[in-house]
Amino acid sequence: MSEPVVESMAEVRRHLADVIDRARRDETPTIITRRGKSEAVLVDIDEYRRLKQIAEQHEEEWLNQLADEAESEGLNGSVSMEEMAALLRSAP
């Protein structure tokens, strides 16, 4: 992937098709600014899917790690679903 090009929203509006072609053909993302502030990035759809897959994979690994840590802490102080339901039914 090439270094991103930074363009204002007005510039992108004037030549959106070219910006999309650059993202797809040249694998060059465009950082879109508004009033000098970065607002969005336009990337090729394949790059978006790749980044989304990486993010989902890391999220799943993180959740699995949390579950493993919780499991390794043991069951001290835990209650079953049935016990929790009974406690909730008996609450005033």
Protein Blocks (a to p, Z undefined) as FASTA:
>chain_A
ZZdddddfklmmmmmmlmmmmmmmnopacdddeehiafbdcddfklmmmmmmmmmmmmmm
mmmmmmmmmmmnojnhiacfklmmmmmmmpZZ
